[in-house]
Amino acid sequence: MNRTKIDVRGLKVDEIDYLKQQAKLQNMSLNAYLVSLLQNAIQQKKRHQAELLLSSPLNELIEANNRSVQTQNANTVAIGEMLKEITMTFSSQLNRIENDRH
């Protein structure tokens, strides 16, 4: 691991005391605790950026899928209506044939 020194300015004494207390509760040195906090913040930021990068194409894919499902549903209804008409036509023709026989 590279060792780089960073000075942090602007924290109040009670904030530093809080950080020391949290580090102690985690059985960590203050430095290790701060490194952990910063690494977690960096990873969270990277994940958030990746989510933003992927969300637009993913949303487009979901919308395209929804349109495809809607089209398929409309086609299913149309085919059902056509089959209903064909069945009615056949029934009508069969009835006419039956009536012509008698």
For each residue, the residues with C-beta under 8 A, 3 or more apart:
1:
2:
3:
4:
5:
6:
7:
8: 11 34
9:
10:
11: 8 15 16 19
12: 15 16
13: 16 17
14: 17 18
15: 11 12 18 19
16: 11 12 13 19 20
17: 13 14 20 21
18: 14 15 21 22
19: 11 15 16 22 23 30 33 34
20: 16 17 23 24 30
21: 17 18 24 25
22: 18 19 25 26 33
23: 19 20 26 28 29 30 32 33 34
24: 20 21 27 28
25: 21 22
26: 22 23 33 36
27: 24
28: 23 24 32 33 36
29: 23 32 33
30: 19 20 23 33 34
31: 34 35
32: 23 28 29 35 36
33: 19 22 23 26 28 29 30 36 37
34: 8 19 23 30 31 37 38
35: 31 32 38 39
36: 26 28 32 33 39 40
37: 33 34 40 41
38: 34 35 41 42
39: 35 36 42 43
40: 36 37 43 44
41: 37 38 44 45
42: 38 39 45 46
43: 39 40 46 47
44: 40 41 47 48
45: 41 42 48 49
46: 42 43 49 50
47: 43 44 50 51
48: 44 45 51 52
49: 45 46 52 53
50: 46 47 53 54
51: 47 48 54 55
52: 48 49 55 56
53: 49 50 56
54: 50 51 57 58
55: 51 52 58 59
56: 52 53 59 60
57: 54 60 61
58: 54 55 61 62
59: 55 56 62 63
60: 56 57 63 64
61: 57 58 64 65
62: 58 59 65 66
63: 59 60 66 67
64: 60 61 67 68
65: 61 62 68 69
66: 62 63 69 70
67: 63 64 70 71
68: 64 65 71 72
69: 65 66 72 73
70: 66 67 73 74
71: 67 68 74 75
72: 68 69 75 76
73: 69 70 76 77
74: 70 71 77 78
75: 71 72 78 79
76: 72 73 79 80
77: 73 74 80 81
78: 74 75 81 82
79: 75 76 82 83
80: 76 77 83 84
81: 77 78 84 85
82: 78 79 85 86
83: 79 80 86 87
84: 80 81 87 88
85: 81 82 88 89
86: 82 83 89 90
87: 83 84 90 91
88: 84 85 91 92
89: 85 86 92 93
90: 86 87 93 94
91: 87 88 94 95
92: 88 89 95 96
93: 89 90 96 97
94: 90 91 97 98
95: 91 92 98 99
96: 92 93 99 100
97: 93 94 100 101
98: 94 95 101 102
99: 95 96 102
100: 96 97
101: 97 98
102: 98 99
